[in-house]
Amino acid sequence: MTEDCIIFGVGKAANPFFYKSIRKAVVFTERNMIELYTLVGSGPVFVDHNDFGFVRDYILRRLPETTEVVYE
């Protein structure tokens, strides 16, 4: 995670999801996971239980106001 994006994968397979391009976020609190959706793909963010609240808030604060946020 950076101030501008979340990077999925490593090396040549790295795929940045810029916060401004995320259209939907589904928060699975019991699974400590956030699924992020852009126009062209999606990716899960798995977080340790102890860090989940911090990471969830960090990501959600950076999303555009138009992003749909769903809690499951």
Backbone torsions as a table, in degrees:
resi	resn	phi	psi	omega
1	MET	NA	139.5	173.3
2	THR	-128.6	-176.1	177.5
3	GLU	-66.2	-25.8	-174.4
4	ASP	-106.4	-23.8	-172.9
5	CYS	-158.0	169.9	170.5
6	ILE	-114.8	133.0	-176.9
7	ILE	-106.5	121.0	177.0
8	PHE	-99.4	134.9	179.5
9	GLY	86.5	-178.7	-179.9
10	VAL	-137.3	159.5	176.3
11	GLY	57.9	-133.4	-179.2
12	LYS	-69.0	-18.9	179.9
13	ALA	-88.8	2.6	-178.9
14	ALA	-66.5	133.9	-177.6
15	ASN	-132.4	105.4	-179.8
16	PRO	-78.6	136.9	171.3
17	PHE	-108.3	105.6	178.6
18	PHE	-74.2	134.4	-177.3
19	TYR	-53.1	-39.1	-177.3
20	LYS	-66.7	-16.1	-179.5
21	SER	-100.3	-0.6	-179.3
22	ILE	-79.7	124.7	-175.9
23	ARG	-96.0	-27.8	-176.3
24	LYS	-150.4	142.9	175.1
25	ALA	-131.6	126.6	177.1
26	VAL	-111.1	119.6	-176.6
27	VAL	-98.9	117.3	176.6
28	PHE	-105.9	86.8	-173.8
29	THR	-61.0	-43.6	-178.0
30	GLU	-67.0	-23.8	179.7
31	ARG	-100.7	-0.4	-179.0
32	ASN	54.3	48.3	-176.2
33	MET	-140.7	146.6	172.8
34	ILE	-127.7	124.0	177.4
35	GLU	-97.6	124.8	-178.6
36	LEU	-109.6	136.8	-177.7
37	TYR	-122.0	131.3	171.3
38	THR	-114.4	-176.4	-179.7
39	LEU	-64.6	-30.5	-173.5
40	VAL	-113.7	1.8	-179.9
41	GLY	179.6	-178.3	178.5
42	SER	-143.9	164.0	179.2
43	GLY	-158.9	142.6	178.7
44	PRO	-90.6	145.3	173.2
45	VAL	-115.8	109.2	177.7
46	PHE	-95.5	135.8	-174.5
47	VAL	-134.1	144.0	173.5
48	ASP	-59.2	142.9	-177.0
49	HIS	-52.2	-42.9	-177.2
50	ASN	-67.6	-24.3	-177.6
51	ASP	-103.2	-3.9	-171.2
52	PHE	-59.2	-47.1	-178.7
53	GLY	-58.2	-44.3	179.8
54	PHE	-64.1	-48.5	-177.8
55	VAL	-65.5	-42.5	178.0
56	ARG	-57.3	-49.8	-179.4
57	ASP	-64.5	-39.1	179.5
58	TYR	-59.3	-46.9	-178.9
59	ILE	-68.9	-50.2	-175.1
60	LEU	-62.5	-32.5	178.3
61	ARG	-67.6	-23.3	-175.9
62	ARG	-95.3	-6.4	-179.1
63	LEU	-78.6	149.4	175.8
64	PRO	-62.2	154.5	179.5
65	GLU	-61.6	-23.2	-178.8
66	THR	-81.8	-6.7	-179.2
67	THR	-69.8	131.4	176.1
68	GLU	-79.3	127.9	178.1
69	VAL	-117.8	124.1	-177.8
70	VAL	-120.5	134.8	176.4
71	TYR	-107.2	122.9	179.5
72	GLU	-106.5	NA	NA
